[in-house]
Amino acid sequence: MTSSTTTNHYNMQSIIYLNASREGYGIDQVISTMTVGDLINHLSQYDEDSLIYLRHDGGYTYGGITDNQFQEDWIEDEEDEMEDYEDQ
């Protein structure tokens, strides 16, 4: 009697969790945040096929990230605001 050993290989996909935190009611209350360059650099260490999920409230709720969720806005530099104020 011959015995054969079979090994099951599972295709595992890497999952990256971004632990989202709430720091305030406005962006002026956020202590620090990454730049796009910082984020790209940080994500470059992961496999490009890794899935990214937002993890809220210590894993109580989750969310995904899609293209249509990005929104660009502009804020004035504080120095520009002071110059505008001084010109009045």
QUIUR-V559667 format. One record per pair of residues at least 24 apart in sequence whose ideal C-beta (glycine too) atoms are under 6 Angstrom apart, sorted by the first residue. I is the first residue (numbers start at 0). J is the second residue. D is the distance in Angstrom with one decimal. If there is no record, write none. Layout:
I_J_D ; I_J_D
This chain:
13_46_5.2 ; 13_49_3.9 ; 14_50_5.1 ; 15_45_5.7 ; 15_49_5.1 ; 15_51_4.8 ; 16_52_5.6 ; 16_54_4.4 ; 17_53_5.3 ; 18_54_5.1 ; 19_53_4.9 ; 19_55_5.2
